[in-house]
Amino acid sequence: MATASVAKQRTSVRVGVQKFGTFLSGMIMPNIGAFIAWGIITALFIPAGFLPNADLAKLVGPMITYLLPLLIGYTGGRAVHGIRGGVVGAVATMGVIVGTDIPMFIGAMLMGPLTAWIMKKLDKVWEGRVKPGFEMLIDNFSAGIVGAALAIFGMLVIGPVVKAFSDGASAVVEFLVHNGLLPLTSIFIEPAKVLFLNNAVNHGILTPLGTEQALQNGKSILFLLEANPGPGVGVLLAYMIFGKGLARASAPGAALIQFVGGIHEIYFPYILMKPILILATIAGGMTGIFTLVVTGAGLRSPAAPGSIIAVFAATAKDSYFGVGLSVLLAATVSFLIASVILRTSKTTDVDALGQATSRMEELKGKKSSVSSALLGAGGGTAVLTRPIQNIVFACDAGMGSSAMGASVLRNKIKAAGFPDVKVTNSAIANLSDTYDVVVTHQDLTERARPVTSSAVHVSVDNFMNSPRYEEIVELVKSSNAGAGAEGSTTIAEPAAGAHAAQPAAVGGKDVLLPESVILNGTATDRDSAIDEAGKLLLDRGSVDMGYIHAMHEREESVSTYMGSFLAIPHGTNAAKDHILHSGVSIVRYPEGIDWGGKQVKFVVGVAGINNEHLHILSSIAKIFTDKAQVAQLEQATSVQEVLDLFGKVNA
């Protein structure tokens, strides 16, 4: 009980801080354009600017003293009590502006919402009690009285308090800078970002203090403490080179969104997937801040979002080198440390990125607006309200694992009495939103979702004997109940654009030859086994060397392990130009080899043009779902026995 209580308390504190940070962000972010406008005018027209102009420079002081705080006060008040709250919030903000000689951003973030909240409570007091015809009179005078009273209160009380706080915070920042301790703030900032507490830090403290510094010095280092895109992109670059599966495949797109788009949220799941990587971002952040301190660089105004474009657009005239070096070194250090961590640790959970993204959304408290970039759009599972007629197996190339899986499931659905249900296979690139059920390897599911959002998606990690097949059969039975499926004997043609794993017209002729079968392979690991199976295809002229390279590329993306001691390495969809004619090779490893943590005794190399190879794959699928026939393959003493076994299945 004690443990549960403590956990709950911690969660509520975190959520409370997140909500506070979100509220602060809600006042600052809508007005970032105004901050940038002030920064541009400052950069251009002050005496040290690009185009010094004494007349136009007169805009600088009033904008930062009056315009920006009033916008913040209005925005905060409106968030609490609509336009009425915004008006009284702006009036009260004027009090703290006049009461001090510094830009009153923190005062505005206090007075705007506070005044609007008081107005909201008072409005409820006489709600429904005002006589008809007097509503406007009461509304206007009550707003005027509340606004005036809070403006005076802000001028006499809140203003001096906020100035004292601001002076103290500035003194702390100066102390950290002068003593070389400012880089240590990354120890708090980087974890706070991943836990979505960054808004409370960035918009609650750093932006107001940074703007005050920028008014005095023309720039501030504080604007880049949290917004530096270097640490995050360093981690994503490490995943691009040393990551595995979906994490590696999605890292390039995530890096582009984070670095150019400025959406730092996109890299949070990669940290949550392997939390020790937070050390990489902390070290990168510290390096970036240290570089800024040494070079004396800073930004004129906030960089929001934290895009490299926004960062350079806000960079002070004399700081381009320092800011650029800060981002570069931060990314480099983060990349190096993350690379070491990724190379020296093993990922055992193939769906780690998906789970980490879900964890990120739990921490954030809502669905992530950018998680679709990692896991695909249409992240939910569709609920069918129609009978199932079309099932598709999708893989990267649409000619190997998907064909095997489709053959296995087709047989099960036929046996269940639904031969008219089409079970086809396709490359993910060729999918369209015309299917009822889409079956993919669990590392590919989220690639298939965006183009098949109306389908039920089923993820499997074993194409030969996945328990999910029985679930699909039951789904077919329940959705097609009463539809007359059991009485049908027609086998429908495959959907256009998909590869049907029905027996091909060529009957497998010339696809599997005796010289393409080896009973005792010499490879001792996965990669050399792929080479061995690929060389058999190369030797018979089915493929060129580029296809073997593509077989390795496909394996790095998603494992071709099928279950039942079988793997079927094949090229990517983009590698079909490297196929000269269809062919299949079979290599047996009696002692078995390790295939990504699974034992494999049979490696079947696949290269197919059109549907010519699918007949033999269908035969292979039938064999490897029959334990007795798998045993016969294990005990075969000649190549002819293997060929005869497939001949019996074909018959």
Secondary structure, DSSP 8 states (H G I E B T S, - for coil): -HHHHHHHHHHHHHHHHHHHHHHHHHHHGGGHHHHHHHHHHHHHHSTTSSS--TTGGGGHHHIIIIIHHHHHHHHHHHHHHHHHHHHHHHHHHHHHHHT-SS--HHHHHHHHHHHHHHHHHHHHHSTTTS-TT-HHHHHHHHHHHHHHHHHHHIIIIIHHHHHHHHHHHHHHHHHHHHTT-GGGGHHHHHHHHHTT-HHHHIIIIIHHHHHHHHHHHS-BGGGGTTT-SHHHHHHHHHHHHH--HHHHHHHHHHHHIIIII--GGGGHHHHHHSGGGHHHHHHHHHHHHHHHHHHT--BSS--SS--HHHHHHTB-TT-HHHHHHHHHHHHHHHHHHHHHHHHHS----TTHHHHHHHHHHHHHTS--SSHHHHH-S--S-----S---EEEEEESSSSSHHHHHHHHHHHHHHHTT-TTSEEEEEEGGG--S--SEEEEETTTHHHHGGG-TTSEEEEES-TTT-THHHHHHHHHHHHTTTTTGGG--------TTSB--S--TTTTTTTS-GGGEESS----SHHHHHHHHHHHHHHTTSB-HHHHHHHHHHHHHS--EEETTEE--B--GGGGGGBSS-EEEEEEEEEEEEETTEEEEEEEEEE-STTTTHHHHHHHHHHHT-HHHHHHHHH--SHHHHHHHHHHHH-
